[in-house]
């Protein structure tokens, strides 16, 4: 494919295939990095496996955590507009 040709993906116009591969690579890198960090955090804190029993005993903590996540998502969406 010539660099002058344009490829359309999800409504975005990309100048060449290199740009498409570069964007795909950034997404794959971000996903791999996030997975590595989550795995490292779980290995560093082995008590996370007991989180289920803690949440069953103190269900209000789980409800507050879910409410905080929902409020964070709503704030992010409102800032985007």
Phi and psi restraints in degrees (range 20) as a CNS / XPLOR table:
assign (resid 1 and name C) (resid 2 and name N)
       (resid 2 and name CA) (resid 2 and name C) 1.0 -75.9 20.0 2
assign (resid 2 and name N) (resid 2 and name CA)
       (resid 2 and name C) (resid 3 and name N) 1.0 147.1 20.0 2
assign (resid 2 and name C) (resid 3 and name N)
       (resid 3 and name CA) (resid 3 and name C) 1.0 -62.4 20.0 2
assign (resid 3 and name N) (resid 3 and name CA)
       (resid 3 and name C) (resid 4 and name N) 1.0 -24.6 20.0 2
assign (resid 3 and name C) (resid 4 and name N)
       (resid 4 and name CA) (resid 4 and name C) 1.0 -75.5 20.0 2
assign (resid 4 and name N) (resid 4 and name CA)
       (resid 4 and name C) (resid 5 and name N) 1.0 -21.0 20.0 2
assign (resid 4 and name C) (resid 5 and name N)
       (resid 5 and name CA) (resid 5 and name C) 1.0 -71.8 20.0 2
assign (resid 5 and name N) (resid 5 and name CA)
       (resid 5 and name C) (resid 6 and name N) 1.0 152.5 20.0 2
assign (resid 5 and name C) (resid 6 and name N)
       (resid 6 and name CA) (resid 6 and name C) 1.0 -114.1 20.0 2
assign (resid 6 and name N) (resid 6 and name CA)
       (resid 6 and name C) (resid 7 and name N) 1.0 140.6 20.0 2
assign (resid 6 and name C) (resid 7 and name N)
       (resid 7 and name CA) (resid 7 and name C) 1.0 -116.1 20.0 2
assign (resid 7 and name N) (resid 7 and name CA)
       (resid 7 and name C) (resid 8 and name N) 1.0 136.3 20.0 2
assign (resid 7 and name C) (resid 8 and name N)
       (resid 8 and name CA) (resid 8 and name C) 1.0 -107.7 20.0 2
assign (resid 8 and name N) (resid 8 and name CA)
       (resid 8 and name C) (resid 9 and name N) 1.0 128.1 20.0 2
assign (resid 8 and name C) (resid 9 and name N)
       (resid 9 and name CA) (resid 9 and name C) 1.0 -136.7 20.0 2
assign (resid 9 and name N) (resid 9 and name CA)
       (resid 9 and name C) (resid 10 and name N) 1.0 119.0 20.0 2
assign (resid 9 and name C) (resid 10 and name N)
       (resid 10 and name CA) (resid 10 and name C) 1.0 54.2 20.0 2
assign (resid 10 and name N) (resid 10 and name CA)
       (resid 10 and name C) (resid 11 and name N) 1.0 38.7 20.0 2
assign (resid 10 and name C) (resid 11 and name N)
       (resid 11 and name CA) (resid 11 and name C) 1.0 81.6 20.0 2
assign (resid 11 and name N) (resid 11 and name CA)
       (resid 11 and name C) (resid 12 and name N) 1.0 -1.7 20.0 2
assign (resid 11 and name C) (resid 12 and name N)
       (resid 12 and name CA) (resid 12 and name C) 1.0 -101.3 20.0 2
assign (resid 12 and name N) (resid 12 and name CA)
       (resid 12 and name C) (resid 13 and name N) 1.0 138.8 20.0 2
assign (resid 12 and name C) (resid 13 and name N)
       (resid 13 and name CA) (resid 13 and name C) 1.0 -97.1 20.0 2
assign (resid 13 and name N) (resid 13 and name CA)
       (resid 13 and name C) (resid 14 and name N) 1.0 123.3 20.0 2
assign (resid 13 and name C) (resid 14 and name N)
       (resid 14 and name CA) (resid 14 and name C) 1.0 -107.5 20.0 2
assign (resid 14 and name N) (resid 14 and name CA)
       (resid 14 and name C) (resid 15 and name N) 1.0 141.1 20.0 2
assign (resid 14 and name C) (resid 15 and name N)
       (resid 15 and name CA) (resid 15 and name C) 1.0 -71.7 20.0 2
assign (resid 15 and name N) (resid 15 and name CA)
       (resid 15 and name C) (resid 16 and name N) 1.0 -37.3 20.0 2
assign (resid 15 and name C) (resid 16 and name N)
       (resid 16 and name CA) (resid 16 and name C) 1.0 -156.1 20.0 2
assign (resid 16 and name N) (resid 16 and name CA)
       (resid 16 and name C) (resid 17 and name N) 1.0 178.5 20.0 2
assign (resid 16 and name C) (resid 17 and name N)
       (resid 17 and name CA) (resid 17 and name C) 1.0 -67.7 20.0 2
assign (resid 17 and name N) (resid 17 and name CA)
       (resid 17 and name C) (resid 18 and name N) 1.0 -31.0 20.0 2
assign (resid 17 and name C) (resid 18 and name N)
       (resid 18 and name CA) (resid 18 and name C) 1.0 -59.0 20.0 2
assign (resid 18 and name N) (resid 18 and name CA)
       (resid 18 and name C) (resid 19 and name N) 1.0 -42.2 20.0 2
assign (resid 18 and name C) (resid 19 and name N)
       (resid 19 and name CA) (resid 19 and name C) 1.0 -63.9 20.0 2
assign (resid 19 and name N) (resid 19 and name CA)
       (resid 19 and name C) (resid 20 and name N) 1.0 -40.5 20.0 2
assign (resid 19 and name C) (resid 20 and name N)
       (resid 20 and name CA) (resid 20 and name C) 1.0 -61.9 20.0 2
assign (resid 20 and name N) (resid 20 and name CA)
       (resid 20 and name C) (resid 21 and name N) 1.0 -46.9 20.0 2
assign (resid 20 and name C) (resid 21 and name N)
       (resid 21 and name CA) (resid 21 and name C) 1.0 -66.2 20.0 2
assign (resid 21 and name N) (resid 21 and name CA)
       (resid 21 and name C) (resid 22 and name N) 1.0 -34.9 20.0 2
assign (resid 21 and name C) (resid 22 and name N)
       (resid 22 and name CA) (resid 22 and name C) 1.0 -64.4 20.0 2
assign (resid 22 and name N) (resid 22 and name CA)
       (resid 22 and name C) (resid 23 and name N) 1.0 -43.8 20.0 2
assign (resid 22 and name C) (resid 23 and name N)
       (resid 23 and name CA) (resid 23 and name C) 1.0 -67.4 20.0 2
assign (resid 23 and name N) (resid 23 and name CA)
       (resid 23 and name C) (resid 24 and name N) 1.0 -39.6 20.0 2
assign (resid 23 and name C) (resid 24 and name N)
       (resid 24 and name CA) (resid 24 and name C) 1.0 -64.2 20.0 2
assign (resid 24 and name N) (resid 24 and name CA)
       (resid 24 and name C) (resid 25 and name N) 1.0 -40.9 20.0 2
assign (resid 24 and name C) (resid 25 and name N)
       (resid 25 and name CA) (resid 25 and name C) 1.0 -63.5 20.0 2
assign (resid 25 and name N) (resid 25 and name CA)
       (resid 25 and name C) (resid 26 and name N) 1.0 -38.0 20.0 2
assign (resid 25 and name C) (resid 26 and name N)
       (resid 26 and name CA) (resid 26 and name C) 1.0 -64.3 20.0 2
assign (resid 26 and name N) (resid 26 and name CA)
       (resid 26 and name C) (resid 27 and name N) 1.0 -40.1 20.0 2
assign (resid 26 and name C) (resid 27 and name N)
       (resid 27 and name CA) (resid 27 and name C) 1.0 -65.4 20.0 2
assign (resid 27 and name N) (resid 27 and name CA)
       (resid 27 and name C) (resid 28 and name N) 1.0 -42.8 20.0 2
assign (resid 27 and name C) (resid 28 and name N)
       (resid 28 and name CA) (resid 28 and name C) 1.0 -65.8 20.0 2
assign (resid 28 and name N) (resid 28 and name CA)
       (resid 28 and name C) (resid 29 and name N) 1.0 -39.4 20.0 2
assign (resid 28 and name C) (resid 29 and name N)
       (resid 29 and name CA) (resid 29 and name C) 1.0 -63.3 20.0 2
assign (resid 29 and name N) (resid 29 and name CA)
       (resid 29 and name C) (resid 30 and name N) 1.0 -43.6 20.0 2
assign (resid 29 and name C) (resid 30 and name N)
       (resid 30 and name CA) (resid 30 and name C) 1.0 -63.1 20.0 2
assign (resid 30 and name N) (resid 30 and name CA)
       (resid 30 and name C) (resid 31 and name N) 1.0 -43.1 20.0 2
assign (resid 30 and name C) (resid 31 and name N)
       (resid 31 and name CA) (resid 31 and name C) 1.0 -64.5 20.0 2
assign (resid 31 and name N) (resid 31 and name CA)
       (resid 31 and name C) (resid 32 and name N) 1.0 -43.2 20.0 2
assign (resid 31 and name C) (resid 32 and name N)
       (resid 32 and name CA) (resid 32 and name C) 1.0 -66.1 20.0 2
assign (resid 32 and name N) (resid 32 and name CA)
       (resid 32 and name C) (resid 33 and name N) 1.0 -40.8 20.0 2
assign (resid 32 and name C) (resid 33 and name N)
       (resid 33 and name CA) (resid 33 and name C) 1.0 -65.7 20.0 2
assign (resid 33 and name N) (resid 33 and name CA)
       (resid 33 and name C) (resid 34 and name N) 1.0 -41.4 20.0 2
assign (resid 33 and name C) (resid 34 and name N)
       (resid 34 and name CA) (resid 34 and name C) 1.0 -64.9 20.0 2
assign (resid 34 and name N) (resid 34 and name CA)
       (resid 34 and name C) (resid 35 and name N) 1.0 -43.1 20.0 2
assign (resid 34 and name C) (resid 35 and name N)
       (resid 35 and name CA) (resid 35 and name C) 1.0 -62.8 20.0 2
assign (resid 35 and name N) (resid 35 and name CA)
       (resid 35 and name C) (resid 36 and name N) 1.0 -40.3 20.0 2
assign (resid 35 and name C) (resid 36 and name N)
       (resid 36 and name CA) (resid 36 and name C) 1.0 -64.0 20.0 2
assign (resid 36 and name N) (resid 36 and name CA)
       (resid 36 and name C) (resid 37 and name N) 1.0 -44.6 20.0 2
assign (resid 36 and name C) (resid 37 and name N)
       (resid 37 and name CA) (resid 37 and name C) 1.0 -64.7 20.0 2
assign (resid 37 and name N) (resid 37 and name CA)
       (resid 37 and name C) (resid 38 and name N) 1.0 -39.6 20.0 2
assign (resid 37 and name C) (resid 38 and name N)
       (resid 38 and name CA) (resid 38 and name C) 1.0 -65.0 20.0 2
assign (resid 38 and name N) (resid 38 and name CA)
       (resid 38 and name C) (resid 39 and name N) 1.0 -43.2 20.0 2
assign (resid 38 and name C) (resid 39 and name N)
       (resid 39 and name CA) (resid 39 and name C) 1.0 -64.3 20.0 2
assign (resid 39 and name N) (resid 39 and name CA)
       (resid 39 and name C) (resid 40 and name N) 1.0 -40.5 20.0 2
assign (resid 39 and name C) (resid 40 and name N)
       (resid 40 and name CA) (resid 40 and name C) 1.0 -64.1 20.0 2
assign (resid 40 and name N) (resid 40 and name CA)
       (resid 40 and name C) (resid 41 and name N) 1.0 -42.1 20.0 2
assign (resid 40 and name C) (resid 41 and name N)
       (resid 41 and name CA) (resid 41 and name C) 1.0 -63.8 20.0 2
assign (resid 41 and name N) (resid 41 and name CA)
       (resid 41 and name C) (resid 42 and name N) 1.0 -41.5 20.0 2
assign (resid 41 and name C) (resid 42 and name N)
       (resid 42 and name CA) (resid 42 and name C) 1.0 -67.5 20.0 2
assign (resid 42 and name N) (resid 42 and name CA)
       (resid 42 and name C) (resid 43 and name N) 1.0 -35.8 20.0 2
assign (resid 42 and name C) (resid 43 and name N)
       (resid 43 and name CA) (resid 43 and name C) 1.0 -72.0 20.0 2
assign (resid 43 and name N) (resid 43 and name CA)
       (resid 43 and name C) (resid 44 and name N) 1.0 -33.3 20.0 2
assign (resid 43 and name C) (resid 44 and name N)
       (resid 44 and name CA) (resid 44 and name C) 1.0 -74.0 20.0 2
assign (resid 44 and name N) (resid 44 and name CA)
       (resid 44 and name C) (resid 45 and name N) 1.0 -29.0 20.0 2
assign (resid 44 and name C) (resid 45 and name N)
       (resid 45 and name CA) (resid 45 and name C) 1.0 -120.0 20.0 2
assign (resid 45 and name N) (resid 45 and name CA)
       (resid 45 and name C) (resid 46 and name N) 1.0 82.5 20.0 2
assign (resid 45 and name C) (resid 46 and name N)
       (resid 46 and name CA) (resid 46 and name C) 1.0 -68.1 20.0 2
assign (resid 46 and name N) (resid 46 and name CA)
       (resid 46 and name C) (resid 47 and name N) 1.0 -13.3 20.0 2
assign (resid 46 and name C) (resid 47 and name N)
       (resid 47 and name CA) (resid 47 and name C) 1.0 -74.4 20.0 2
assign (resid 47 and name N) (resid 47 and name CA)
       (resid 47 and name C) (resid 48 and name N) 1.0 -5.6 20.0 2
assign (resid 47 and name C) (resid 48 and name N)
       (resid 48 and name CA) (resid 48 and name C) 1.0 -64.1 20.0 2
assign (resid 48 and name N) (resid 48 and name CA)
       (resid 48 and name C) (resid 49 and name N) 1.0 -23.8 20.0 2
assign (resid 48 and name C) (resid 49 and name N)
       (resid 49 and name CA) (resid 49 and name C) 1.0 -66.2 20.0 2
assign (resid 49 and name N) (resid 49 and name CA)
       (resid 49 and name C) (resid 50 and name N) 1.0 -26.0 20.0 2
assign (resid 49 and name C) (resid 50 and name N)
       (resid 50 and name CA) (resid 50 and name C) 1.0 -89.2 20.0 2
assign (resid 50 and name N) (resid 50 and name CA)
       (resid 50 and name C) (resid 51 and name N) 1.0 6.2 20.0 2
assign (resid 50 and name C) (resid 51 and name N)
       (resid 51 and name CA) (resid 51 and name C) 1.0 -63.2 20.0 2
assign (resid 51 and name N) (resid 51 and name CA)
       (resid 51 and name C) (resid 52 and name N) 1.0 -32.4 20.0 2
assign (resid 51 and name C) (resid 52 and name N)
       (resid 52 and name CA) (resid 52 and name C) 1.0 -62.8 20.0 2
assign (resid 52 and name N) (resid 52 and name CA)
       (resid 52 and name C) (resid 53 and name N) 1.0 -44.6 20.0 2
assign (resid 52 and name C) (resid 53 and name N)
       (resid 53 and name CA) (resid 53 and name C) 1.0 -67.2 20.0 2
assign (resid 53 and name N) (resid 53 and name CA)
       (resid 53 and name C) (resid 54 and name N) 1.0 -36.4 20.0 2
assign (resid 53 and name C) (resid 54 and name N)
       (resid 54 and name CA) (resid 54 and name C) 1.0 -65.3 20.0 2
assign (resid 54 and name N) (resid 54 and name CA)
       (resid 54 and name C) (resid 55 and name N) 1.0 -40.0 20.0 2
assign (resid 54 and name C) (resid 55 and name N)
       (resid 55 and name CA) (resid 55 and name C) 1.0 -69.8 20.0 2
assign (resid 55 and name N) (resid 55 and name CA)
       (resid 55 and name C) (resid 56 and name N) 1.0 -31.9 20.0 2
assign (resid 55 and name C) (resid 56 and name N)
       (resid 56 and name CA) (resid 56 and name C) 1.0 -69.4 20.0 2
assign (resid 56 and name N) (resid 56 and name CA)
       (resid 56 and name C) (resid 57 and name N) 1.0 -33.9 20.0 2
assign (resid 56 and name C) (resid 57 and name N)
       (resid 57 and name CA) (resid 57 and name C) 1.0 -75.5 20.0 2
assign (resid 57 and name N) (resid 57 and name CA)
       (resid 57 and name C) (resid 58 and name N) 1.0 -41.1 20.0 2
assign (resid 57 and name C) (resid 58 and name N)
       (resid 58 and name CA) (resid 58 and name C) 1.0 -118.9 20.0 2
assign (resid 58 and name N) (resid 58 and name CA)
       (resid 58 and name C) (resid 59 and name N) 1.0 77.4 20.0 2
assign (resid 58 and name C) (resid 59 and name N)
       (resid 59 and name CA) (resid 59 and name C) 1.0 -69.1 20.0 2
assign (resid 59 and name N) (resid 59 and name CA)
       (resid 59 and name C) (resid 60 and name N) 1.0 -23.0 20.0 2
assign (resid 59 and name C) (resid 60 and name N)
       (resid 60 and name CA) (resid 60 and name C) 1.0 -65.8 20.0 2
assign (resid 60 and name N) (resid 60 and name CA)
       (resid 60 and name C) (resid 61 and name N) 1.0 -32.1 20.0 2
assign (resid 60 and name C) (resid 61 and name N)
       (resid 61 and name CA) (resid 61 and name C) 1.0 -63.7 20.0 2
assign (resid 61 and name N) (resid 61 and name CA)
       (resid 61 and name C) (resid 62 and name N) 1.0 -42.7 20.0 2
assign (resid 61 and name C) (resid 62 and name N)
       (resid 62 and name CA) (resid 62 and name C) 1.0 -63.4 20.0 2
assign (resid 62 and name N) (resid 62 and name CA)
       (resid 62 and name C) (resid 63 and name N) 1.0 -40.3 20.0 2
assign (resid 62 and name C) (resid 63 and name N)
       (resid 63 and name CA) (resid 63 and name C) 1.0 -64.7 20.0 2
assign (resid 63 and name N) (resid 63 and name CA)
       (resid 63 and name C) (resid 64 and name N) 1.0 -40.7 20.0 2
assign (resid 63 and name C) (resid 64 and name N)
       (resid 64 and name CA) (resid 64 and name C) 1.0 -65.3 20.0 2
assign (resid 64 and name N) (resid 64 and name CA)
       (resid 64 and name C) (resid 65 and name N) 1.0 -37.9 20.0 2
assign (resid 64 and name C) (resid 65 and name N)
       (resid 65 and name CA) (resid 65 and name C) 1.0 -65.1 20.0 2
assign (resid 65 and name N) (resid 65 and name CA)
       (resid 65 and name C) (resid 66 and name N) 1.0 -44.1 20.0 2
assign (resid 65 and name C) (resid 66 and name N)
       (resid 66 and name CA) (resid 66 and name C) 1.0 -64.6 20.0 2
assign (resid 66 and name N) (resid 66 and name CA)
       (resid 66 and name C) (resid 67 and name N) 1.0 -40.9 20.0 2
assign (resid 66 and name C) (resid 67 and name N)
       (resid 67 and name CA) (resid 67 and name C) 1.0 -63.0 20.0 2
assign (resid 67 and name N) (resid 67 and name CA)
       (resid 67 and name C) (resid 68 and name N) 1.0 -39.3 20.0 2
assign (resid 67 and name C) (resid 68 and name N)
       (resid 68 and name CA) (resid 68 and name C) 1.0 -64.8 20.0 2
assign (resid 68 and name N) (resid 68 and name CA)
       (resid 68 and name C) (resid 69 and name N) 1.0 -39.9 20.0 2
assign (resid 68 and name C) (resid 69 and name N)
       (resid 69 and name CA) (resid 69 and name C) 1.0 -64.7 20.0 2
assign (resid 69 and name N) (resid 69 and name CA)
       (resid 69 and name C) (resid 70 and name N) 1.0 -44.0 20.0 2
assign (resid 69 and name C) (resid 70 and name N)
       (resid 70 and name CA) (resid 70 and name C) 1.0 -63.4 20.0 2
assign (resid 70 and name N) (resid 70 and name CA)
       (resid 70 and name C) (resid 71 and name N) 1.0 -43.3 20.0 2
assign (resid 70 and name C) (resid 71 and name N)
       (resid 71 and name CA) (resid 71 and name C) 1.0 -63.6 20.0 2
assign (resid 71 and name N) (resid 71 and name CA)
       (resid 71 and name C) (resid 72 and name N) 1.0 -38.3 20.0 2
assign (resid 71 and name C) (resid 72 and name N)
       (resid 72 and name CA) (resid 72 and name C) 1.0 -63.5 20.0 2
assign (resid 72 and name N) (resid 72 and name CA)
       (resid 72 and name C) (resid 73 and name N) 1.0 -42.7 20.0 2
assign (resid 72 and name C) (resid 73 and name N)
       (resid 73 and name CA) (resid 73 and name C) 1.0 -65.5 20.0 2
assign (resid 73 and name N) (resid 73 and name CA)
       (resid 73 and name C) (resid 74 and name N) 1.0 -42.5 20.0 2
assign (resid 73 and name C) (resid 74 and name N)
       (resid 74 and name CA) (resid 74 and name C) 1.0 -63.6 20.0 2
assign (resid 74 and name N) (resid 74 and name CA)
       (resid 74 and name C) (resid 75 and name N) 1.0 -41.4 20.0 2
assign (resid 74 and name C) (resid 75 and name N)
       (resid 75 and name CA) (resid 75 and name C) 1.0 -64.3 20.0 2
assign (resid 75 and name N) (resid 75 and name CA)
       (resid 75 and name C) (resid 76 and name N) 1.0 -40.1 20.0 2
assign (resid 75 and name C) (resid 76 and name N)
       (resid 76 and name CA) (resid 76 and name C) 1.0 -63.1 20.0 2
assign (resid 76 and name N) (resid 76 and name CA)
       (resid 76 and name C) (resid 77 and name N) 1.0 -43.3 20.0 2
assign (resid 76 and name C) (resid 77 and name N)
       (resid 77 and name CA) (resid 77 and name C) 1.0 -67.8 20.0 2
assign (resid 77 and name N) (resid 77 and name CA)
       (resid 77 and name C) (resid 78 and name N) 1.0 -35.4 20.0 2
assign (resid 77 and name C) (resid 78 and name N)
       (resid 78 and name CA) (resid 78 and name C) 1.0 -70.3 20.0 2
assign (resid 78 and name N) (resid 78 and name CA)
       (resid 78 and name C) (resid 79 and name N) 1.0 -34.4 20.0 2
assign (resid 78 and name C) (resid 79 and name N)
       (resid 79 and name CA) (resid 79 and name C) 1.0 -70.4 20.0 2
assign (resid 79 and name N) (resid 79 and name CA)
       (resid 79 and name C) (resid 80 and name N) 1.0 -28.8 20.0 2
assign (resid 79 and name C) (resid 80 and name N)
       (resid 80 and name CA) (resid 80 and name C) 1.0 -68.4 20.0 2
assign (resid 80 and name N) (resid 80 and name CA)
       (resid 80 and name C) (resid 81 and name N) 1.0 -31.8 20.0 2
